[in-house]
């Protein structure tokens, strides 16, 4: 919705930062994140309503990120807002593929009481929507607008890491094999290598431009 423009800008910066960091730490993975937004990925067109035009052109994506503060957004032909309709589509994808990442965030920054009936309705829709989400999984809160980037950065790293690692049964079997066959020296070497990667990541972050 329109009251989280700061968060959308921060997300763009986080994606740029992660692309730089990941390419420096793991160039062999050839991972590149692209932030898909209607402002940059949609051209004018005709449809059932504006949201339908967006839906037609966005295409496939690998991670869904939802952000809400005190507005749910403008109603569409199929939902109370474009944000809700986009979530419903992402949820349908998740139902077919349980490994599909759906990340939803709610801003907790205080605001003045609603001044109009429309603002009251929007706030009520947010409460109802969050209650609905709480029955389906876990959502995240962040303290204020400016802190969003620091909250989502490690989450995206974890999601991307899981997407590009072995999954499911293969991961479980490998873990069990390593537990049974890895010597203490090998475990120590792996741990030391991990610590070096973590330190390299922190060094890159601290030397990057804001």
Backbone as ProteinMPNN parsed JSONL, in Angstrom:
{"seq_chain_A": "XXXXXXXXXXXXXXXXXXXXXXXXXXXXXXXXXXXXXXXXXXXXXXXXXXXXXXXXXXXXXXXXXXXXXXXXXXXXXXXXXXXXXXXXXXXXXXXXXXXXXXXXXXXXXXXXXXXXXXXXXXXXXXXXXXXXXXXXXXXXXXXXXXXXXXXXXXXXXXXXXXXXXXXXXXXXXXXXXXXXXXXXXXXXXXXXXXXXXXXXXXXXXXXXXX", "coords_chain_A": {"N_chain_A": [[0.811, -1.213, 0.0], [0.191, 2.405, -0.195], [1.329, 3.66, 2.018], [3.769, 2.686, 2.747], [6.067, 3.449, 1.399], [8.697, 4.103, 2.056], [9.697, 1.665, 2.995], [9.617, 0.133, 0.665], [11.55, 1.422, -0.852], [13.795, 0.929, 0.783], [13.922, -1.842, 0.523], [14.701, -2.128, -2.126], [17.326, -1.165, -1.923], [18.406, -3.064, -0.165], [18.292, -5.372, -1.743], [20.117, -4.656, -3.777], [22.427, -4.503, -2.209], [22.674, -7.159, -1.262], [23.084, -8.51, -3.661], [25.617, -7.552, -4.356], [27.101, -8.463, -2.145], [26.696, -11.301, -2.105], [27.732, -12.021, -4.592], [30.377, -11.462, -4.129], [31.101, -13.184, -2.033], [30.221, -15.742, -2.82], [30.792, -16.295, -5.731], [30.652, -18.41, -7.512], [28.107, -19.399, -7.393], [26.499, -17.804, -8.919], [24.288, -16.127, -8.357], [21.621, -13.874, -8.64], [19.555, -11.336, -7.544], [16.431, -9.961, -8.389], [14.322, -7.271, -7.976], [10.939, -7.186, -8.313], [8.549, -4.933, -9.277], [5.465, -3.133, -9.747], [5.894, -0.583, -10.669], [8.218, -0.708, -12.177], [8.041, -2.95, -13.79], [5.698, -3.103, -15.219], [3.647, -2.079, -17.882], [1.359, 0.373, -19.335], [-1.989, -0.822, -19.844], [-4.967, -2.803, -20.611], [-7.541, -4.324, -18.632], [-9.477, -6.336, -16.325], [-9.473, -4.704, -14.097], [-7.189, -2.222, -12.691], [-5.431, -3.821, -11.106], [-5.634, -6.294, -12.322], [-4.31, -5.825, -14.711], [-1.723, -5.502, -13.736], [-1.31, -8.085, -12.669], [-1.311, -9.637, -15.007], [1.093, -8.947, -16.186], [3.24, -9.193, -14.399], [4.189, -11.829, -14.111], [6.072, -14.895, -13.436], [7.594, -15.461, -10.212], [10.039, -15.84, -7.557], [10.123, -15.376, -4.813], [7.888, -14.066, -2.441], [7.125, -10.935, -1.069], [5.42, -9.191, 1.339], [4.207, -6.085, 2.628], [2.875, -4.129, 5.189], [1.309, -1.366, 6.813], [-0.767, 0.767, 8.149], [-2.722, 0.738, 6.279], [-4.623, -1.285, 4.056], [-5.068, -1.042, 1.409], [-6.212, -0.199, -1.991], [-9.407, -1.351, -3.034], [-9.993, -4.227, -5.168], [-11.372, -6.063, -7.985], [-11.48, -8.618, -7.018], [-10.641, -8.748, -4.387], [-10.082, -7.186, -1.134], [-8.04, -5.435, -1.484], [-5.246, -4.611, -3.665], [-2.898, -5.608, -2.569], [-3.861, -7.69, -0.92], [-5.004, -9.336, -2.883], [-2.714, -10.034, -4.356], [-1.352, -11.439, -2.389], [-3.11, -13.611, -2.086], [-2.738, -14.899, -4.527], [-0.037, -15.621, -4.246], [-0.292, -17.325, -2.079], [-1.738, -19.383, -3.228], [0.199, -20.406, -4.93], [1.992, -21.334, -2.993], [0.456, -23.373, -1.871], [0.64, -25.291, -3.823], [3.339, -25.69, -3.892], [5.147, -26.197, -1.245], [7.597, -25.21, -0.499], [7.799, -22.67, -1.415], [8.684, -19.35, -0.775], [6.987, -17.136, 1.34], [6.929, -14.072, 2.601], [5.812, -11.934, 5.067], [5.292, -8.71, 6.402], [4.619, -6.466, 9.101], [4.32, -3.139, 9.956], [4.997, -1.5, 13.032], [5.036, 1.12, 13.792], [3.918, 3.884, 15.701], [0.887, 5.81, 15.138], [-1.254, 8.644, 14.498], [-4.693, 8.733, 15.67], [-7.314, 7.392, 13.527], [-8.795, 9.659, 11.194], [-10.894, 9.765, 9.454], [-13.768, 7.953, 8.124], [-12.928, 6.28, 6.128], [-10.236, 5.838, 6.765], [-10.588, 4.502, 9.18], [-11.85, 2.196, 8.243], [-9.817, 1.147, 6.629], [-7.839, 0.563, 8.559], [-9.215, -1.324, 10.056], [-9.448, -3.335, 8.12], [-6.772, -4.061, 7.903], [-6.304, -5.209, 10.434], [-8.104, -7.392, 10.308], [-6.983, -8.78, 8.149], [-4.433, -9.424, 9.098], [-5.154, -11.147, 11.174], [-6.228, -13.209, 9.673], [-3.895, -14.065, 8.323], [-2.42, -14.985, 10.485], [-3.54, -17.43, 11.037], [-2.502, -19.027, 9.131], [0.257, -19.07, 9.16], [3.485, -17.698, 10.026], [4.081, -14.32, 10.696], [5.995, -11.249, 10.473], [6.97, -8.558, 12.611], [8.05, -5.135, 12.524], [9.762, -2.411, 14.044], [9.644, 0.361, 13.258], [9.342, 2.54, 10.361], [11.951, 3.076, 9.368], [13.486, 0.933, 10.193], [13.023, -1.286, 8.654], [14.675, -2.33, 6.564], [16.862, -3.49, 7.935], [15.579, -5.546, 9.198], [14.52, -7.247, 7.215], [16.753, -7.989, 5.739], [18.48, -10.171, 6.864], [16.558, -12.179, 6.728], [16.029, -12.514, 3.982], [18.543, -13.411, 3.205], [18.615, -15.913, 4.506], [16.492, -17.191, 3.194], [17.356, -17.229, 0.485], [19.685, -18.714, 0.82], [18.612, -21.233, 1.554], [17.215, -21.83, -0.762], [19.211, -22.313, -2.592], [20.524, -24.514, -1.683], [20.902, -28.067, -0.974], [17.804, -29.779, -0.615], [15.006, -31.074, 1.331], [14.782, -34.605, 1.422], [17.337, -35.287, 0.537], [18.952, -33.398, 1.827], [18.497, -34.079, 4.521], [19.51, -36.707, 4.569], [22.181, -36.222, 3.941], [22.962, -34.699, 6.132], [22.683, -36.582, 8.216], [24.571, -38.439, 7.381], [26.935, -36.966, 7.555], [27.061, -36.502, 10.284], [27.543, -39.072, 11.219], [29.935, -39.823, 9.981], [31.834, -37.798, 9.919], [34.914, -36.654, 11.131], [36.224, -35.297, 14.234], [38.191, -33.426, 13.685], [37.593, -32.695, 11.059], [35.092, -31.562, 11.457], [35.843, -29.35, 12.984], [37.4, -27.97, 11.113], [35.453, -27.327, 9.196], [33.818, -25.671, 10.714], [35.577, -23.571, 11.247], [35.95, -22.63, 8.652], [33.382, -21.698, 8.124], [33.228, -19.626, 9.994], [35.119, -17.888, 8.919], [33.84, -17.161, 6.533], [31.608, -15.82, 7.551], [32.896, -13.659, 8.803], [34.045, -12.484, 6.571], [31.767, -11.669, 5.214], [30.764, -9.721, 7.037], [32.865, -7.895, 6.909], [32.699, -7.018, 4.265], [30.159, -5.827, 4.294], [30.608, -3.724, 6.132], [32.363, -2.142, 4.745], [31.025, -1.245, 2.561], [29.277, 1.342, 0.714], [26.724, 3.345, 2.3]], "CA_chain_A": [[0.0, 0.0, 0.0], [0.931, 3.648, -0.391], [1.946, 4.231, 3.226], [5.034, 1.998, 3.052], [7.016, 3.771, 0.329], [10.055, 4.034, 2.595], [10.091, 0.264, 3.043], [9.86, -0.317, -0.711], [12.857, 1.966, -1.219], [14.813, 0.179, 1.524], [14.03, -3.183, -0.045], [15.531, -1.993, -3.325], [18.713, -1.03, -1.49], [18.826, -4.346, 0.396], [18.526, -6.279, -2.868], [21.383, -4.255, -4.383], [23.508, -4.866, -1.281], [22.821, -8.612, -1.245], [23.698, -8.917, -4.928], [27.047, -7.264, -4.25], [27.7, -9.315, -1.119], [26.672, -12.705, -2.516], [28.66, -12.209, -5.709], [31.733, -11.408, -3.591], [31.35, -14.337, -1.18], [29.973, -17.011, -3.526], [30.62, -15.997, -7.161], [30.379, -19.623, -8.279], [26.666, -19.672, -7.371], [25.885, -16.969, -9.96], [22.972, -15.725, -7.857], [21.284, -12.456, -8.821], [18.193, -11.03, -7.134], [15.77, -8.867, -9.1], [13.108, -6.838, -7.299], [9.865, -6.977, -9.291], [7.527, -3.99, -8.806], [4.639, -2.68, -10.867], [6.447, 0.663, -11.213], [9.331, -0.98, -13.08], [7.822, -4.151, -14.594], [4.358, -3.087, -15.803], [3.351, -0.97, -18.795], [-0.091, 0.602, -19.412], [-2.753, -1.831, -20.575], [-6.368, -2.948, -20.242], [-7.891, -5.562, -17.961], [-10.687, -6.268, -15.497], [-9.217, -3.516, -13.291], [-5.741, -2.004, -12.711], [-4.697, -4.951, -10.53], [-5.598, -7.358, -13.325], [-3.226, -5.479, -15.642], [-0.478, -5.833, -13.036], [-1.198, -9.545, -12.586], [-1.001, -10.183, -16.328], [2.444, -8.617, -16.648], [4.275, -9.5, -13.417], [4.779, -13.12, -14.458], [6.506, -15.761, -12.347], [8.583, -14.927, -9.278], [10.56, -16.891, -6.675], [9.908, -15.01, -3.412], [6.855, -13.037, -2.27], [7.309, -10.076, 0.099], [4.305, -8.281, 1.601], [4.507, -5.075, 3.651], [1.662, -3.381, 5.539], [1.309, -0.544, 8.026], [-2.129, 1.015, 8.621], [-3.629, 0.651, 5.137], [-4.58, -2.511, 3.276], [-4.949, -0.614, 0.015], [-7.396, 0.045, -2.812], [-10.124, -2.585, -3.387], [-9.977, -4.72, -6.543], [-12.565, -6.839, -8.319], [-11.427, -9.931, -6.381], [-10.18, -8.705, -2.998], [-10.212, -5.877, -0.488], [-6.964, -4.566, -1.963], [-4.281, -5.268, -4.539], [-1.981, -6.363, -1.719], [-4.523, -8.932, -0.528], [-5.133, -10.186, -4.072], [-1.393, -10.572, -4.672], [-1.071, -12.472, -1.392], [-3.92, -14.787, -2.406], [-2.062, -15.596, -5.616], [1.164, -16.238, -3.687], [-0.727, -18.435, -1.23], [-2.093, -20.482, -4.133], [1.466, -21.011, -5.355], [2.506, -22.073, -1.842], [-0.321, -24.595, -1.701], [1.159, -26.257, -4.79], [4.767, -25.882, -3.624], [5.293, -25.765, 0.142], [8.89, -24.56, -0.287], [7.725, -21.309, -1.956], [8.791, -18.418, 0.351], [6.039, -16.029, 1.477], [7.375, -13.266, 3.736], [4.895, -10.82, 5.279], [5.776, -7.824, 7.462], [3.696, -5.44, 9.58], [4.988, -2.03, 10.636], [4.421, -1.187, 14.334], [5.247, 2.53, 14.136], [2.672, 4.522, 16.152], [0.321, 6.838, 14.272], [-2.387, 9.343, 15.107], [-5.948, 8.016, 15.474], [-7.949, 7.633, 12.224], [-9.55, 10.912, 11.132], [-12.036, 9.606, 8.56], [-14.334, 6.613, 8.08], [-12.1, 5.478, 5.225], [-9.055, 5.437, 7.524], [-11.038, 3.487, 10.133], [-12.085, 0.972, 7.478], [-8.513, 0.606, 6.228], [-7.193, -0.019, 9.73], [-9.95, -2.545, 10.367], [-9.067, -4.345, 7.134], [-5.424, -4.544, 8.253], [-6.453, -6.107, 11.584], [-8.732, -8.623, 9.83], [-6.049, -9.481, 7.279], [-3.384, -10.014, 9.938], [-5.762, -12.282, 11.856], [-6.301, -14.267, 8.674], [-2.551, -14.584, 8.097], [-1.952, -15.685, 11.681], [-4.034, -18.81, 10.995], [-1.811, -19.733, 8.051], [1.699, -19.165, 9.363], [4.187, -16.731, 10.866], [4.38, -13.014, 10.108], [7.038, -10.531, 11.219], [6.769, -7.144, 12.923], [9.243, -4.296, 12.634], [9.434, -1.347, 14.985], [9.271, 1.597, 12.59], [9.624, 2.523, 8.93], [13.38, 3.106, 9.058], [14.156, -0.308, 10.593], [12.599, -2.421, 7.831], [15.79, -2.915, 5.826], [17.663, -4.337, 8.821], [14.785, -6.714, 9.571], [14.331, -8.185, 6.106], [18.033, -8.414, 5.161], [18.862, -11.547, 7.22], [15.526, -13.119, 6.281], [16.275, -12.803, 2.569], [19.743, -14.245, 3.138], [18.242, -17.27, 4.87], [15.65, -17.747, 2.133], [18.192, -17.512, -0.683], [20.564, -19.824, 1.18], [17.868, -22.493, 1.479], [16.83, -22.091, -2.152], [20.358, -22.768, -3.365], [21.159, -25.649, -1.022], [20.131, -29.295, -1.104], [16.58, -29.697, 0.17], [14.231, -32.284, 1.551], [15.377, -35.869, 1.841], [18.78, -35.277, 0.279], [19.592, -32.618, 2.877], [18.438, -34.868, 5.739], [20.439, -37.831, 4.449], [23.557, -35.706, 4.002], [23.213, -34.307, 7.517], [22.884, -37.802, 9.014], [25.836, -39.05, 6.973], [28.035, -36.173, 8.09], [27.125, -36.73, 11.725], [28.085, -40.404, 11.47], [31.23, -40.104, 9.368], [32.774, -36.687, 9.991], [35.798, -36.67, 12.299], [36.241, -34.049, 14.991], [39.072, -32.495, 12.976], [36.855, -32.182, 9.903], [34.061, -30.665, 11.974], [36.507, -28.116, 13.381], [37.8, -27.27, 9.885], [34.235, -26.773, 8.601], [33.395, -24.564, 11.565], [36.509, -22.466, 11.024], [35.645, -22.073, 7.332], [32.145, -20.936, 8.259], [33.545, -18.393, 10.702], [35.804, -17.006, 7.977], [32.83, -16.631, 5.614], [30.829, -14.841, 8.294], [33.728, -12.479, 8.984], [34.172, -11.849, 5.256], [30.501, -10.974, 4.958], [30.707, -8.52, 7.865], [33.838, -6.928, 6.397], [32.153, -6.427, 3.04], [29.054, -4.919, 4.679], [31.116, -2.526, 6.807], [33.123, -1.315, 3.808], [30.148, -0.782, 1.489], [28.606, 2.612, 0.888], [25.389, 3.182, 2.907]], "C_chain_A": [[0.85, 1.27, 0.0], [1.603, 4.215, 0.825], [3.234, 3.526, 3.616], [6.059, 2.237, 1.933], [8.458, 3.697, 0.815], [10.562, 2.602, 2.607], [10.396, -0.272, 1.641], [11.21, 0.182, -1.202], [13.974, 1.209, -0.514], [15.01, -1.214, 0.94], [14.865, -3.168, -1.317], [17.006, -1.929, -2.958], [19.244, -2.34, -0.919], [19.133, -5.338, -0.72], [19.845, -5.946, -3.559], [22.561, -4.694, -3.517], [23.754, -6.369, -1.292], [23.444, -9.112, -2.541], [25.208, -8.698, -4.896], [27.734, -8.227, -3.292], [27.791, -10.766, -1.573], [27.654, -12.959, -3.653], [30.105, -12.177, -5.238], [32.07, -12.671, -2.801], [31.224, -15.656, -1.943], [29.755, -16.764, -5.018], [30.26, -17.223, -7.983], [28.889, -19.953, -8.326], [25.924, -18.912, -8.471], [24.452, -16.593, -9.589], [22.776, -14.231, -8.093], [19.821, -12.26, -8.461], [17.662, -9.846, -7.925], [14.477, -8.529, -8.38], [12.05, -6.477, -8.343], [8.792, -6.091, -8.667], [6.713, -3.515, -10.0], [5.21, -1.407, -11.481], [7.503, 0.405, -12.282], [9.06, -2.125, -14.049], [6.455, -4.202, -15.272], [4.208, -1.864, -16.703], [1.839, -0.778, -18.863], [-0.788, -0.47, -20.244], [-4.169, -1.889, -20.067], [-6.605, -4.301, -19.59], [-9.177, -5.379, -17.191], [-10.662, -5.027, -14.604], [-7.71, -3.309, -13.296], [-4.939, -3.174, -12.159], [-4.595, -6.103, -11.517], [-4.505, -7.095, -14.348], [-1.875, -5.808, -15.027], [-0.267, -7.341, -13.021], [-0.777, -10.163, -13.909], [0.475, -10.037, -16.669], [3.56, -9.002, -15.673], [4.957, -10.821, -13.723], [5.202, -13.907, -13.225], [7.548, -15.055, -11.479], [8.924, -16.016, -8.271], [10.318, -16.632, -5.195], [8.825, -13.931, -3.373], [7.133, -12.264, -0.989], [6.115, -9.132, 0.21], [4.631, -7.352, 2.745], [3.239, -4.262, 3.915], [1.907, -2.555, 6.793], [-0.138, -0.36, 8.487], [-3.155, 1.045, 7.493], [-3.486, -0.704, 4.458], [-4.504, -2.193, 1.79], [-6.288, -0.479, -0.681], [-8.082, -1.259, -3.192], [-9.972, -2.934, -4.863], [-11.255, -5.509, -6.789], [-12.633, -8.146, -7.542], [-11.069, -9.897, -4.903], [-10.345, -7.296, -2.432], [-9.114, -4.911, -0.891], [-6.079, -5.343, -2.924], [-3.295, -6.102, -3.746], [-2.591, -7.702, -1.323], [-4.658, -9.88, -1.716], [-3.794, -10.807, -4.448], [-0.994, -11.646, -3.657], [-1.85, -13.745, -1.703], [-3.289, -15.592, -3.537], [-0.807, -16.305, -5.109], [0.792, -17.444, -2.828], [-1.133, -19.641, -2.076], [-0.845, -21.194, -4.639], [2.035, -21.862, -4.221], [1.754, -23.382, -1.631], [0.131, -25.691, -2.663], [2.609, -26.617, -4.511], [5.092, -25.324, -2.249], [6.654, -25.134, 0.43], [8.907, -23.123, -0.825], [7.719, -20.297, -0.811], [7.756, -17.293, 0.272], [6.391, -15.272, 2.747], [6.432, -12.076, 3.895], [5.298, -10.043, 6.529], [4.731, -6.756, 7.797], [4.466, -4.395, 10.371], [4.247, -1.696, 11.93], [4.636, 0.274, 14.74], [3.928, 3.172, 14.555], [2.212, 5.585, 15.159], [-0.842, 7.501, 14.996], [-3.675, 8.556, 14.847], [-6.554, 8.324, 14.1], [-8.839, 8.88, 12.275], [-10.799, 10.808, 10.275], [-12.56, 8.175, 8.638], [-13.493, 5.696, 7.196], [-10.849, 4.991, 5.937], [-9.411, 4.362, 8.558], [-11.229, 2.154, 9.422], [-10.767, 0.318, 7.067], [-7.827, -0.077, 7.407], [-7.882, -1.317, 10.144], [-9.608, -3.668, 9.402], [-7.691, -4.933, 7.435], [-5.513, -5.539, 9.404], [-7.052, -7.446, 11.139], [-7.754, -9.458, 9.0], [-4.945, -10.138, 8.098], [-3.927, -11.228, 10.686], [-5.864, -13.476, 10.924], [-4.931, -14.901, 8.442], [-2.063, -15.409, 9.283], [-2.439, -17.128, 11.726], [-3.285, -19.653, 9.975], [-0.317, -19.89, 8.302], [2.218, -18.05, 10.247], [4.429, -15.446, 10.085], [5.409, -12.325, 10.987], [6.614, -9.089, 11.448], [8.102, -6.416, 12.848], [8.831, -2.99, 13.299], [8.949, -0.069, 14.315], [9.726, 1.533, 11.138], [11.114, 2.364, 8.634], [14.095, 1.797, 9.373], [13.852, -1.479, 9.671], [13.763, -3.107, 7.129], [16.617, -3.867, 6.671], [16.911, -5.6, 9.236], [14.73, -7.725, 8.43], [15.651, -8.712, 5.545], [18.413, -9.847, 5.572], [17.828, -12.575, 6.786], [15.74, -13.499, 4.816], [17.51, -13.672, 2.392], [19.425, -15.697, 3.464], [17.424, -17.937, 3.771], [16.485, -18.138, 0.918], [19.13, -18.679, -0.393], [19.866, -21.163, 1.07], [17.511, -22.845, 0.04], [17.974, -22.677, -2.963], [21.151, -23.852, -2.648], [20.345, -26.892, -1.313], [18.934, -29.219, -0.181], [16.007, -31.07, 0.418], [15.05, -33.471, 2.011], [16.886, -35.875, 1.648], [19.52, -34.529, 1.372], [19.62, -33.408, 4.183], [19.439, -36.011, 5.71], [21.882, -37.361, 4.557], [23.911, -35.319, 5.438], [23.502, -35.532, 8.38], [24.222, -38.458, 8.675], [27.015, -38.308, 7.591], [28.188, -36.392, 9.597], [27.835, -38.042, 12.039], [29.53, -40.556, 11.033], [32.258, -38.978, 9.491], [33.604, -36.777, 11.267], [35.746, -35.319, 12.996], [37.109, -32.997, 14.301], [38.356, -31.87, 11.785], [35.745, -31.226, 10.343], [34.667, -29.314, 12.34], [36.892, -27.3, 12.155], [36.59, -26.613, 9.224], [33.756, -25.568, 9.39], [34.294, -23.355, 11.36], [36.249, -21.805, 9.672], [34.381, -21.228, 7.386], [32.403, -19.609, 8.957], [34.247, -17.389, 9.788], [34.814, -16.377, 6.995], [31.98, -15.563, 6.296], [31.618, -13.547, 8.461], [33.905, -11.732, 7.669], [32.911, -11.07, 4.905], [30.417, -9.669, 5.753], [31.686, -7.459, 7.375], [33.331, -6.239, 5.137], [31.041, -5.431, 3.37], [29.599, -3.624, 5.265], [31.867, -1.601, 5.854], [32.272, -0.781, 2.665], [29.626, 0.619, 1.773], [27.235, 2.378, 1.519], [24.331, 2.92, 1.829]], "O_chain_A": [[2.067, 1.218, 0.173], [2.38, 5.162, 0.707], [3.745, 3.748, 4.713], [6.819, 1.338, 1.572], [9.343, 3.276, 0.071], [11.718, 2.346, 2.271], [11.336, -1.047, 1.463], [11.934, -0.542, -1.886], [14.987, 0.88, -1.131], [16.135, -1.709, 0.872], [15.648, -4.086, -1.561], [17.84, -2.562, -3.604], [20.398, -2.697, -1.156], [20.124, -6.065, -0.65], [20.613, -6.849, -3.892], [23.566, -5.194, -4.024], [24.902, -6.812, -1.326], [24.249, -10.043, -2.52], [25.979, -9.544, -5.348], [28.813, -8.744, -3.584], [28.842, -11.394, -1.442], [28.33, -13.988, -3.679], [30.973, -12.787, -5.861], [33.19, -13.175, -2.883], [32.017, -16.576, -1.74], [28.657, -16.995, -5.525], [29.633, -17.102, -9.036], [28.449, -20.702, -9.198], [24.848, -19.328, -8.901], [23.531, -16.723, -10.395], [23.653, -13.424, -7.785], [18.946, -12.934, -9.005], [18.359, -8.848, -8.109], [13.625, -9.398, -8.192], [12.249, -5.573, -9.155], [8.196, -6.45, -7.651], [7.205, -3.494, -11.128], [5.038, -1.167, -12.676], [7.665, 1.213, -13.197], [9.778, -2.265, -15.04], [6.087, -5.231, -15.84], [4.593, -0.756, -16.332], [1.098, -1.684, -18.482], [-0.236, -0.96, -21.229], [-4.546, -1.115, -19.187], [-5.966, -5.295, -19.938], [-9.888, -4.391, -17.375], [-11.688, -4.385, -14.381], [-6.995, -4.142, -13.853], [-3.873, -3.492, -12.687], [-3.588, -6.81, -11.549], [-3.844, -8.027, -14.806], [-0.987, -6.328, -15.703], [0.824, -7.822, -13.324], [0.019, -11.102, -13.937], [1.049, -10.885, -17.351], [4.714, -9.124, -16.084], [6.178, -10.927, -13.608], [4.754, -13.629, -12.113], [8.278, -14.179, -11.941], [8.193, -16.998, -8.141], [10.309, -17.571, -4.4], [8.842, -12.997, -4.175], [7.354, -12.865, 0.062], [5.833, -8.366, -0.711], [5.256, -7.761, 3.724], [2.605, -3.768, 2.983], [2.612, -2.978, 7.71], [-0.684, -1.241, 9.151], [-4.327, 1.344, 7.725], [-2.378, -1.216, 4.299], [-3.952, -2.966, 1.006], [-7.348, -0.619, -0.071], [-7.412, -2.192, -3.633], [-9.839, -2.049, -5.708], [-12.113, -5.612, -5.912], [-13.708, -8.731, -7.411], [-11.181, -10.918, -4.224], [-10.695, -6.354, -3.142], [-9.232, -3.706, -0.671], [-6.145, -6.57, -2.996], [-2.895, -7.179, -4.186], [-1.92, -8.733, -1.382], [-4.452, -11.086, -1.577], [-3.739, -11.979, -4.819], [-0.372, -12.644, -4.02], [-1.306, -14.844, -1.594], [-3.302, -16.823, -3.511], [-0.537, -17.445, -5.486], [1.483, -18.463, -2.848], [-0.899, -20.785, -1.685], [-0.822, -22.419, -4.764], [2.505, -22.976, -4.452], [2.354, -24.388, -1.252], [0.021, -26.878, -2.356], [3.06, -27.711, -4.847], [5.29, -24.118, -2.096], [6.847, -24.574, 1.509], [9.919, -22.433, -0.704], [6.842, -20.364, 0.049], [7.663, -16.59, -0.735], [6.176, -15.775, 3.849], [6.266, -11.291, 2.961], [5.603, -10.625, 7.57], [4.058, -6.218, 6.917], [5.17, -4.714, 11.329], [3.019, -1.616, 11.939], [4.44, 0.627, 15.903], [2.924, 3.032, 13.857], [3.015, 6.178, 14.44], [-1.349, 6.977, 15.988], [-3.735, 7.786, 13.889], [-6.33, 9.409, 13.563], [-9.538, 9.123, 13.259], [-11.675, 11.668, 10.354], [-11.88, 7.288, 9.154], [-13.357, 4.503, 7.467], [-10.436, 3.848, 5.74], [-8.639, 3.43, 8.785], [-10.823, 1.108, 9.929], [-10.615, -0.901, 7.144], [-7.293, -1.177, 7.263], [-7.227, -2.284, 10.531], [-9.489, -4.824, 9.809], [-7.459, -6.129, 7.256], [-4.878, -6.593, 9.365], [-6.573, -8.507, 11.539], [-7.701, -10.681, 9.13], [-4.562, -11.276, 7.829], [-3.229, -12.234, 10.817], [-5.621, -14.613, 11.326], [-4.812, -16.125, 8.371], [-1.374, -16.413, 9.106], [-1.82, -17.966, 12.382], [-3.427, -20.876, 9.963], [0.313, -20.764, 7.708], [1.503, -17.523, 11.1], [4.92, -15.476, 8.956], [5.668, -12.76, 12.11], [5.98, -8.473, 10.592], [9.156, -7.008, 13.081], [7.703, -2.524, 13.141], [7.96, 0.523, 14.746], [10.409, 0.593, 10.733], [11.493, 1.601, 7.746], [15.197, 1.566, 8.876], [14.377, -2.572, 9.885], [13.831, -4.336, 7.101], [17.029, -4.926, 6.198], [17.527, -6.608, 9.583], [14.876, -8.926, 8.656], [15.669, -9.781, 4.934], [18.651, -10.674, 4.692], [18.177, -13.722, 6.505], [15.641, -14.672, 4.455], [17.535, -14.562, 1.541], [19.901, -16.609, 2.788], [17.636, -19.107, 3.454], [16.342, -19.239, 0.386], [19.347, -19.534, -1.252], [20.439, -22.126, 0.56], [17.505, -24.018, -0.334], [17.752, -23.44, -3.903], [22.317, -24.086, -2.967], [19.234, -26.804, -1.835], [19.024, -28.662, 0.913], [16.423, -32.072, -0.164], [15.908, -33.349, 2.885], [17.626, -36.396, 2.482], [20.59, -34.958, 1.805], [20.635, -33.418, 4.881], [20.134, -36.264, 6.695], [22.71, -38.018, 5.188], [25.02, -35.579, 5.903], [24.442, -35.533, 9.175], [24.918, -38.967, 9.554], [27.964, -38.918, 8.084], [29.302, -36.46, 10.116], [28.619, -38.13, 12.984], [30.281, -41.325, 11.633], [33.434, -39.186, 9.195], [33.058, -36.955, 12.356], [35.287, -34.328, 12.428], [36.789, -31.808, 14.335], [38.489, -30.674, 11.526], [35.489, -30.213, 9.692], [34.092, -28.266, 12.05], [36.734, -26.079, 12.147], [36.678, -25.482, 8.747], [33.339, -24.563, 8.813], [33.807, -22.226, 11.305], [36.316, -20.582, 9.547], [34.313, -20.166, 6.767], [31.858, -18.58, 8.557], [34.0, -16.186, 9.873], [34.933, -15.198, 6.663], [31.669, -14.531, 5.7], [31.072, -12.459, 8.282], [33.916, -10.501, 7.644], [32.975, -9.962, 4.371], [30.043, -8.631, 5.206], [31.385, -6.266, 7.417], [33.508, -5.034, 4.96], [30.983, -4.339, 2.806], [29.112, -2.543, 4.936], [31.994, -0.407, 6.123], [32.738, 0.046, 1.881], [29.541, 1.036, 2.928], [26.635, 1.324, 1.304], [23.153, 2.758, 2.146]]}, "name": "protein", "num_of_chains": 1, "seq": "XXXXXXXXXXXXXXXXXXXXXXXXXXXXXXXXXXXXXXXXXXXXXXXXXXXXXXXXXXXXXXXXXXXXXXXXXXXXXXXXXXXXXXXXXXXXXXXXXXXXXXXXXXXXXXXXXXXXXXXXXXXXXXXXXXXXXXXXXXXXXXXXXXXXXXXXXXXXXXXXXXXXXXXXXXXXXXXXXXXXXXXXXXXXXXXXXXXXXXXXXXXXXXXXXX"}
